[in-house]
Amino acid sequence: MAYTIIPPDGRGDSVGITLLFFSAFSLLLAIVAIALRLWVRHIKSTPLALNDWLLFVGWVFSLGLTIIIVIFVTIGGLGQDQKNVSKESITLTLQVWLRGSNYTSIANESKLLPAAETLWAAANTAVKVSILLVYKDIFALRSFRRAADTAIVVVIMLGVGNTIQCLAICRPFSFQWDKTIEGGKCGNQNLGILLVAFLNLVTDLIIVIMPMPLVWNLKMPRHKRLALIGIFSLGIMYSPVITQFEKIFADSREEFA
């Protein structure tokens, strides 16, 4: 079978290439972060804690998500015009219902997309809970620890809700990629994806902002406090990237609506 190799004409589409680049880059950054954490644990001769294990679990889920994105871009044709993608590639990963000669971006009705969304939810939840547990280890203030516990519950509930939304939005489940099934129906998938992205952005901002007042009130020189705030703020750069990924998939679904 002739699967499409992207770019088929040597050019490629920036959407798919951008997704591939940021996915791989984020995974490499995570490897560096995990390696540094292990190094610190080794230097201090302290055993691995729950927040460490959750970080490892999140990385494994992220690896699975990255593999799916690679399949989307290199074989499935994510970001390419439909006319450039072989039928075998569409059958392998997308199973789209082609209508006439309407050429659109083809990241739609995918058998792999529910898996990607579920892996993303699991990775996102594990990493956020890991960060909040680290907060609890650093800051002993009772009110802050209660706020962190509340945030952990909210993050877990959002992760579970996102997974349920992904798996239950279409009935039967296979109607997500096979629109020829009689009697099949789906809820508003675009709204679901965008709502998840919005709630994810809100929780990201809350997690980033939570320690700021405590850090600012630390008894240390101002430049050190500013440096710590800068470190805690690095997560802000991650949120728009994830939100953009969700928007790309939502736009792709809409083009075949």
One Martini backbone bead per residue (centre of mass of N, CA, C, O) as a GRO file, in nm:
protein
  257
    1MET     BB    1   0.099   0.034   0.018
    2ALA     BB    2   0.048   0.394  -0.033
    3TYR     BB    3   0.184   0.599   0.175
    4THR     BB    4   0.205   0.904   0.295
    5ILE     BB    5   0.474   1.132   0.260
    6ILE     BB    6   0.581   1.392   0.454
    7PRO     BB    7   0.631   1.571   0.200
    8PRO     BB    8   0.510   1.495  -0.120
    9ASP     BB    9   0.648   1.783  -0.263
   10GLY     BB   10   0.865   1.923  -0.047
   11ARG     BB   11   0.690   2.120   0.147
   12GLY     BB   12   0.449   2.137   0.318
   13ASP     BB   13   0.284   2.209   0.620
   14SER     BB   14   0.301   2.419   0.892
   15VAL     BB   15   0.108   2.280   1.085
   16GLY     BB   16   0.236   1.997   1.106
   17ILE     BB   17   0.527   2.088   1.163
   18THR     BB   18   0.466   2.245   1.422
   19LEU     BB   19   0.352   2.012   1.584
   20LEU     BB   20   0.605   1.835   1.568
   21PHE     BB   21   0.808   2.027   1.696
   22PHE     BB   22   0.666   2.088   1.973
   23SER     BB   23   0.643   1.798   2.064
   24ALA     BB   24   0.945   1.727   2.065
   25PHE     BB   25   1.044   1.964   2.238
   26SER     BB   26   0.874   1.904   2.493
   27LEU     BB   27   0.991   1.621   2.540
   28LEU     BB   28   1.285   1.713   2.584
   29LEU     BB   29   1.232   1.901   2.823
   30ALA     BB   30   1.123   1.677   3.005
   31ILE     BB   31   1.382   1.513   3.018
   32VAL     BB   32   1.550   1.731   3.155
   33ALA     BB   33   1.372   1.765   3.407
   34ILE     BB   34   1.394   1.472   3.505
   35ALA     BB   35   1.702   1.459   3.526
   36LEU     BB   36   1.728   1.686   3.736
   37ARG     BB   37   1.557   1.554   3.953
   38LEU     BB   38   1.731   1.299   3.986
   39TRP     BB   39   1.990   1.448   4.061
   40VAL     BB   40   1.884   1.580   4.319
   41ARG     BB   41   1.808   1.319   4.463
   42HIS     BB   42   2.096   1.208   4.462
   43ILE     BB   43   2.244   1.436   4.614
   44LYS     BB   44   2.027   1.416   4.869
   45SER     BB   45   1.935   1.122   4.927
   46THR     BB   46   1.637   1.090   4.806
   47PRO     BB   47   1.347   0.965   4.754
   48LEU     BB   48   1.094   0.900   4.569
   49ALA     BB   49   0.803   1.063   4.495
   50LEU     BB   50   0.490   1.110   4.385
   51ASN     BB   51   0.566   1.351   4.197
   52ASP     BB   52   0.770   1.188   4.033
   53TRP     BB   53   0.587   0.960   3.924
   54LEU     BB   54   0.388   1.147   3.781
   55LEU     BB   55   0.594   1.260   3.583
   56PHE     BB   56   0.657   0.994   3.444
   57VAL     BB   57   0.371   0.929   3.353
   58GLY     BB   58   0.333   1.187   3.185
   59TRP     BB   59   0.563   1.120   2.985
   60VAL     BB   60   0.448   0.861   2.868
   61PHE     BB   61   0.190   0.990   2.757
   62SER     BB   62   0.343   1.198   2.580
   63LEU     BB   63   0.479   0.992   2.400
   64GLY     BB   64   0.220   0.876   2.280
   65LEU     BB   65   0.122   1.145   2.160
   66THR     BB   66   0.367   1.195   1.976
   67ILE     BB   67   0.334   0.944   1.802
   68ILE     BB   68   0.059   1.024   1.688
   69ILE     BB   69   0.151   1.289   1.558
   70VAL     BB   70   0.353   1.160   1.367
   71ILE     BB   71   0.141   0.997   1.213
   72PHE     BB   72  -0.030   1.230   1.118
   73VAL     BB   73   0.200   1.380   0.957
   74THR     BB   74   0.365   1.141   0.796
   75ILE     BB   75   0.091   0.962   0.712
   76GLY     BB   76  -0.196   1.117   0.746
   77GLY     BB   77  -0.164   1.444   0.665
   78LEU     BB   78  -0.131   1.667   0.855
   79GLY     BB   79  -0.176   1.982   0.685
   80GLN     BB   80  -0.288   1.866   0.426
   81ASP     BB   81  -0.411   1.821   0.139
   82GLN     BB   82  -0.617   1.581   0.022
   83LYS     BB   83  -0.479   1.554  -0.267
   84ASN     BB   84  -0.189   1.456  -0.117
   85VAL     BB   85  -0.348   1.200  -0.008
   86SER     BB   86  -0.376   0.886   0.036
   87LYS     BB   87  -0.607   0.639   0.084
   88GLU     BB   88  -0.437   0.470   0.280
   89SER     BB   89  -0.393   0.693   0.490
   90ILE     BB   90  -0.687   0.743   0.550
   91THR     BB   91  -0.753   0.453   0.638
   92LEU     BB   92  -0.544   0.424   0.866
   93THR     BB   93  -0.617   0.716   1.042
   94LEU     BB   94  -0.911   0.857   0.948
   95GLN     BB   95  -1.173   0.759   0.804
   96VAL     BB   96  -1.302   0.939   0.596
   97TRP     BB   97  -1.570   1.120   0.450
   98LEU     BB   98  -1.582   1.164   0.129
   99ARG     BB   99  -1.671   1.473  -0.058
  100GLY     BB  100  -1.589   1.476  -0.339
  101SER     BB  101  -1.360   1.768  -0.412
  102ASN     BB  102  -1.312   1.856  -0.113
  103TYR     BB  103  -1.042   2.045  -0.005
  104THR     BB  104  -0.896   1.959   0.306
  105SER     BB  105  -0.812   1.931   0.604
  106ILE     BB  106  -0.751   1.584   0.765
  107ALA     BB  107  -0.800   1.619   1.090
  108ASN     BB  108  -1.050   1.380   1.088
  109GLU     BB  109  -1.220   1.128   1.206
  110SER     BB  110  -1.029   0.971   1.409
  111LYS     BB  111  -0.903   0.691   1.558
  112LEU     BB  112  -0.665   0.856   1.708
  113LEU     BB  113  -0.793   1.104   1.846
  114PRO     BB  114  -0.910   0.981   2.107
  115ALA     BB  115  -0.631   0.886   2.204
  116ALA     BB  116  -0.499   1.165   2.213
  117GLU     BB  117  -0.696   1.298   2.414
  118THR     BB  118  -0.652   1.094   2.645
  119LEU     BB  119  -0.346   1.128   2.677
  120TRP     BB  120  -0.353   1.429   2.733
  121ALA     BB  121  -0.524   1.417   2.991
  122ALA     BB  122  -0.332   1.235   3.152
  123ALA     BB  123  -0.075   1.406   3.134
  124ASN     BB  124  -0.188   1.672   3.242
  125THR     BB  125  -0.280   1.566   3.518
  126ALA     BB  126  -0.013   1.449   3.626
  127VAL     BB  127   0.157   1.712   3.612
  128LYS     BB  128  -0.021   1.900   3.784
  129VAL     BB  129  -0.020   1.729   4.041
  130SER     BB  130   0.284   1.735   4.076
  131ILE     BB  131   0.311   2.040   4.116
  132LEU     BB  132   0.119   2.063   4.364
  133LEU     BB  133   0.289   1.876   4.545
  134VAL     BB  134   0.536   2.056   4.545
  135TYR     BB  135   0.406   2.294   4.680
  136LYS     BB  136   0.346   2.141   4.949
  137ASP     BB  137   0.653   2.097   5.011
  138ILE     BB  138   0.736   2.404   5.019
  139PHE     BB  139   0.460   2.498   5.149
  140ALA     BB  140   0.322   2.533   5.492
  141LEU     BB  141   0.075   2.680   5.451
  142ARG     BB  142  -0.242   2.593   5.515
  143SER     BB  143  -0.409   2.754   5.302
  144PHE     BB  144  -0.236   2.665   5.061
  145ARG     BB  145  -0.275   2.357   5.089
  146ARG     BB  146  -0.579   2.369   5.047
  147ALA     BB  147  -0.568   2.494   4.766
  148ALA     BB  148  -0.407   2.260   4.641
  149ASP     BB  149  -0.616   2.039   4.696
  150THR     BB  150  -0.840   2.169   4.530
  151ALA     BB  151  -0.684   2.173   4.261
  152ILE     BB  152  -0.649   1.868   4.239
  153VAL     BB  153  -0.947   1.798   4.218
  154VAL     BB  154  -1.008   1.969   3.966
  155VAL     BB  155  -0.803   1.838   3.774
  156ILE     BB  156  -0.915   1.549   3.791
  157MET     BB  157  -1.204   1.616   3.698
  158LEU     BB  158  -1.120   1.728   3.420
  159GLY     BB  159  -0.982   1.472   3.317
  160VAL     BB  160  -1.229   1.289   3.336
  161GLY     BB  161  -1.422   1.467   3.169
  162ASN     BB  162  -1.257   1.463   2.908
  163THR     BB  163  -1.267   1.158   2.863
  164ILE     BB  164  -1.573   1.126   2.854
  165GLN     BB  165  -1.623   1.324   2.623
  166CYS     BB  166  -1.453   1.168   2.411
  167LEU     BB  167  -1.605   0.874   2.445
  168ALA     BB  168  -1.932   0.998   2.449
  169ILE     BB  169  -2.007   1.202   2.206
  170CYS     BB  170  -2.045   0.931   2.043
  171ARG     BB  171  -2.324   0.741   1.882
  172PRO     BB  172  -2.143   0.546   1.818
  173PHE     BB  173  -1.810   0.552   1.856
  174SER     BB  174  -1.746   0.504   1.538
  175PHE     BB  175  -1.877   0.782   1.442
  176GLN     BB  176  -1.620   0.958   1.453
  177TRP     BB  177  -1.513   0.808   1.156
  178ASP     BB  178  -1.817   0.692   1.067
  179LYS     BB  179  -2.076   0.859   0.889
  180THR     BB  180  -2.242   0.593   0.769
  181ILE     BB  181  -2.387   0.539   1.021
  182GLU     BB  182  -2.685   0.452   1.120
  183GLY     BB  183  -2.799   0.668   1.381
  184GLY     BB  184  -2.571   0.843   1.423
  185LYS     BB  185  -2.421   1.059   1.685
  186CYS     BB  186  -2.316   1.396   1.782
  187GLY     BB  187  -2.191   1.623   1.944
  188ASN     BB  188  -2.018   1.914   2.014
  189GLN     BB  189  -1.691   1.890   1.940
  190ASN     BB  190  -1.581   2.176   1.923
  191LEU     BB  191  -1.683   2.273   2.198
  192GLY     BB  192  -1.537   2.061   2.367
  193ILE     BB  193  -1.246   2.137   2.290
  194LEU     BB  194  -1.256   2.443   2.366
  195LEU     BB  195  -1.340   2.403   2.661
  196VAL     BB  196  -1.094   2.242   2.747
  197ALA     BB  197  -0.886   2.459   2.672
  198PHE     BB  198  -0.993   2.678   2.862
  199LEU     BB  199  -0.975   2.521   3.133
  200ASN     BB  200  -0.674   2.465   3.105
  201LEU     BB  201  -0.583   2.760   3.109
  202VAL     BB  202  -0.697   2.831   3.386
  203THR     BB  203  -0.534   2.620   3.553
  204ASP     BB  204  -0.259   2.719   3.469
  205LEU     BB  205  -0.281   3.005   3.589
  206ILE     BB  206  -0.336   2.920   3.878
  207ILE     BB  207  -0.072   2.758   3.922
  208VAL     BB  208   0.118   2.999   3.862
  209ILE     BB  209  -0.005   3.212   4.076
  210MET     BB  210  -0.021   3.086   4.361
  211PRO     BB  211   0.299   3.138   4.463
  212MET     BB  212   0.359   3.444   4.432
  213PRO     BB  213   0.298   3.576   4.711
  214LEU     BB  214   0.500   3.398   4.871
  215VAL     BB  215   0.755   3.470   4.715
  216TRP     BB  216   0.741   3.784   4.758
  217ASN     BB  217   0.752   3.739   5.094
  218LEU     BB  218   1.028   3.668   5.099
  219LYS     BB  219   1.342   3.674   5.276
  220MET     BB  220   1.483   3.838   5.010
  221PRO     BB  221   1.608   3.952   4.753
  222ARG     BB  222   1.454   4.083   4.485
  223HIS     BB  223   1.607   3.934   4.252
  224LYS     BB  224   1.535   3.651   4.362
  225ARG     BB  225   1.230   3.676   4.352
  226LEU     BB  226   1.215   3.732   4.047
  227ALA     BB  227   1.346   3.467   3.961
  228LEU     BB  228   1.132   3.279   4.084
  229ILE     BB  229   0.892   3.394   3.929
  230GLY     BB  230   1.007   3.322   3.651
  231ILE     BB  231   1.009   3.017   3.693
  232PHE     BB  232   0.701   2.985   3.757
  233SER     BB  233   0.620   3.129   3.467
  234LEU     BB  234   0.694   2.918   3.242
  235GLY     BB  235   0.405   2.786   3.204
  236ILE     BB  236   0.279   3.007   3.020
  237MET     BB  237   0.413   2.906   2.749
  238TYR     BB  238   0.251   2.630   2.732
  239SER     BB  239  -0.053   2.701   2.699
  240PRO     BB  240  -0.077   2.817   2.403
  241VAL     BB  241   0.014   2.558   2.263
  242ILE     BB  242  -0.217   2.372   2.356
  243THR     BB  243  -0.447   2.551   2.255
  244GLN     BB  244  -0.361   2.534   1.955
  245PHE     BB  245  -0.396   2.233   1.921
  246GLU     BB  246  -0.699   2.228   1.979
  247LYS     BB  247  -0.778   2.424   1.748
  248ILE     BB  248  -0.682   2.254   1.511
  249PHE     BB  249  -0.878   2.015   1.559
  250ALA     BB  250  -1.137   2.182   1.549
  251ASP     BB  251  -1.100   2.295   1.261
  252SER     BB  252  -1.084   2.018   1.122
  253ARG     BB  253  -1.369   1.927   1.189
  254GLU     BB  254  -1.525   2.171   1.062
  255GLU     BB  255  -1.443   2.119   0.757
  256PHE     BB  256  -1.637   1.838   0.771
  257ALA     BB  257  -1.935   1.944   0.858
   0.00000   0.00000   0.00000
